[in-house]
Amino acid sequence: MANVHKVYEPEFREMIVRLVLEEGRTISSVNKEYNLGEGTVRSWIKRFEEECRSNPEKQDQKELYEENRLLRQQLAEAKKEIDFLKKTAAFFAKEIV
């Protein structure tokens, strides 16, 4: 049986790397969702990080991914806090009446 390596488009690889680095998805969840091999996504991320060291544009892109990931986390936390405060306010409003 011959070893057959599937060739993925560069746009697809970039999308997968972005899902992990920017959106914070786990490598295993991306592997399962897109039916990728165990080390495929890891190798794409490693290649992207190597490119970032030599290419300033890629480094800027990586920094944007990291910033977006942090902002998404902060937004999710703020939404949780707002929901908690709404529930707390509704509880105390019922108590007052």
C-alpha positions as CSV (number, residue, x, y, z in Angstrom):
1,M,0.0,0.0,0.0
2,A,1.4,3.3,-1.0
3,N,1.7,6.3,1.3
4,V,-0.6,8.9,0.0
5,H,-0.2,12.5,1.3
6,K,-3.1,14.7,0.8
7,V,-2.3,18.2,-0.4
8,Y,-4.2,21.1,1.2
9,E,-4.6,24.5,-0.3
10,P,-2.6,27.3,1.4
11,E,-5.8,29.2,2.2
12,F,-7.2,26.1,4.0
13,R,-4.0,25.7,6.1
14,E,-4.0,29.4,7.0
15,M,-7.7,29.1,8.1
16,I,-6.8,26.1,10.3
17,V,-3.9,27.9,11.9
18,R,-6.1,30.9,12.5
19,L,-8.7,28.8,14.2
20,V,-6.1,27.5,16.7
21,L,-4.1,30.7,17.2
22,E,-6.8,33.4,17.0
23,E,-10.0,31.7,18.1
24,G,-8.3,29.5,20.7
25,R,-9.6,26.2,19.3
26,T,-7.8,23.1,20.4
27,I,-5.8,21.2,17.9
28,S,-7.7,18.0,18.7
29,S,-11.1,19.6,18.0
30,V,-9.9,21.0,14.7
31,N,-8.4,17.6,13.8
32,K,-11.8,16.0,14.5
33,E,-13.9,18.6,12.8
34,Y,-11.8,18.7,9.6
35,N,-10.7,15.0,9.6
36,L,-7.0,15.9,9.7
37,G,-4.1,13.7,10.7
38,E,-2.8,13.8,14.2
39,G,0.4,15.9,13.5
40,T,-0.9,17.8,10.5
41,V,-2.2,20.9,12.4
42,R,0.8,20.9,14.7
43,S,3.2,20.9,11.7
44,W,1.2,23.8,10.1
45,I,1.4,25.9,13.2
46,K,5.1,25.1,13.6
47,R,5.7,26.1,10.0
48,F,3.7,29.3,10.5
49,E,5.8,30.2,13.6
50,E,9.0,29.6,11.7
51,E,7.8,31.9,8.9
52,C,7.0,34.5,11.5
53,R,10.6,34.6,12.6
54,S,11.9,35.5,9.1
55,N,8.9,37.5,7.7
56,P,7.8,40.7,9.4
57,E,4.4,40.6,7.7
58,K,3.8,37.1,9.1
59,Q,4.9,38.3,12.5
60,D,2.4,41.1,12.4
61,Q,-0.3,38.6,11.5
62,K,0.7,36.4,14.4
63,E,0.5,39.3,16.8
64,L,-3.0,40.2,15.4
65,Y,-4.1,36.6,16.0
66,E,-2.9,36.8,19.6
67,E,-4.5,40.1,20.2
68,N,-7.8,39.0,18.7
69,R,-7.7,35.8,20.9
70,L,-7.2,37.9,24.0
71,L,-9.9,40.3,23.1
72,R,-12.3,37.4,22.5
73,Q,-11.5,36.1,25.9
74,Q,-12.1,39.5,27.5
75,L,-15.3,39.9,25.7
76,A,-16.6,36.5,26.8
77,E,-15.7,37.3,30.4
78,A,-17.4,40.7,30.2
79,K,-20.6,39.0,28.8
80,K,-20.5,36.5,31.7
81,E,-20.2,39.4,34.2
82,I,-23.0,41.4,32.6
83,D,-25.3,38.3,32.6
84,F,-24.5,37.8,36.3
85,L,-25.2,41.4,37.1
86,K,-28.5,41.3,35.2
87,K,-29.6,38.2,37.2
88,T,-28.5,39.8,40.5
89,A,-30.4,43.0,39.7
90,A,-33.5,41.1,38.8
91,F,-33.3,39.1,42.0
92,F,-33.0,42.2,44.2
93,A,-35.7,44.0,42.3
94,K,-38.1,41.1,43.2
95,E,-37.0,41.3,46.8
96,I,-37.7,45.0,47.0
97,V,-41.3,44.8,45.7
